[in-house]
Amino acid sequence: MTTPLTEQSLAGLPADIKKPGYVRAERTRGIVHIGPGAFHRAHQAVYTDMAMAHGGNWRITGVSMRSATLKRKLAEQDNLYSLVVLDNEPYVQVIGAFDEVLVLDEDRDAILAALTDANTHIISLTITEKGYCLTSSGELDTSHPDIINDLVNPDQPVSAVGLIVCALKERYESGVADMTVISCDNLADNGKKLEKAVYQFAQKLDPAMADWIKANICFPCTMVDSITPATDEALIELAAEKLGVSDAWPIQREAFTQWVVEDTFSGPRPAWDKVGVTFTDDVAAFENAKLRILNGTHSTLAYVGTLAGKETVFEAISDDTLHTFIRKLLTSEIMPSIDAEGVMDLASYADDIVRRYQNRHIRHLLSQIAWDGSQKLPFRILNTVRDNYKKGNPVSLLCVPIAAWILFIAKRHNDQEQLVDPLADTLLDLAAQHKGSVTDLANAVLNLTQVFDELTVNNNFKQTVLKHVEQLAALNNENIADTLETLL
């Protein structure tokens, strides 16, 4: 039987394995994390593990809202697990930040005790957007079954919002603040959305408690970023090979990782600033840069790359001409649209993003990135176009992904392949009506106000897109260099 990863086997691991830089038994809990899935264990828990090498009692109690699988698997390993970092030369790091994982149905009393412990200074969450129980307008959804249950039975919550308020109620009654609640989900203004949900829930129970929460508990906004592929048998085998012991649930992550946190806390925090976390008063500036630099070039690679016969981000960026095009798009049209002076180094961030695309271990499919173009392009590309018009900056290269998207729609129709998009029926109907002419199709798509809004009457924009549609219409893997060079 293979020796498992445990505290006892930790010391005997190969020298090249990164291990916790502190004595785990000497550190106690300071964080309760709701939703300890793969992303949290590959991201925030890793930053916290490294921060504890600089001191502090910041071990993490994980709270699973439903599944007990992680609790069982990690308990057998003294709550240790391995992270395989998919750099060009992959390496393994053992994470020791967790002290235990609890499950809501099984450990309700222990969870509440952890949340209300005076030594717990941070509640963090990764519960996905639906876990916040919000309406489309960002209000607490009081018709949600979990919220209905929790308002009737506030001491037996089943939602994350209800659980947080249950804990804060006890802290309110005992006068123990020193608590920061941190959303780590990939949502814009995540802290503000969580604060509103918690406040509106608390207000329905006790307005005085709600006011205390507003006055004493901080909900910083954050931005998180790192690709975390799912654990599979190949990863379990790779981790065992590297470690020399077995890990029942290793995780993997790309080498690139980013965590930006609003610098507003109502209590102490780990030395995250010493291990790569960025603290700022302007998380929105980082989100805007991510949307335009990362997401904008992602969509460009998806549509142009697909037309050129590429399948993955790595394959697309490895094409010299596409690489040159992306660099030119960034420096001449995307970065000048972003006002981030004194907040972040855009050139360095753009370099990091392109380097990230060049990671051969991450198989990020262009077909997946291309989903929902009518929903994504207004935020990823069109807002940049608008700002460039206002500033008198060029938009020609930004019009290339729009032209490529229109040709992508035509290709999906011609190949009788599924188009994953909220406007799929409308777009495919237009492709059918104008099957003989991509120019006519482009004109029809560019008149969709639900996508282009006021740009539908911007003649310069429309003519630029139409020109690129004609230039890209015959794009394939053989002529990509000649075709894209005419656009630069």
Order of alpha helices (4+ residues) and beta strands (2+ residues): alpha-beta-alpha-alpha-beta-alpha-beta-beta-beta-alpha-beta-alpha-alpha-beta-alpha-alpha-beta-alpha-beta-beta-beta-alpha-alpha-alpha-alpha-alpha-alpha-alpha-alpha-alpha-alpha-alpha-alpha-alpha-alpha
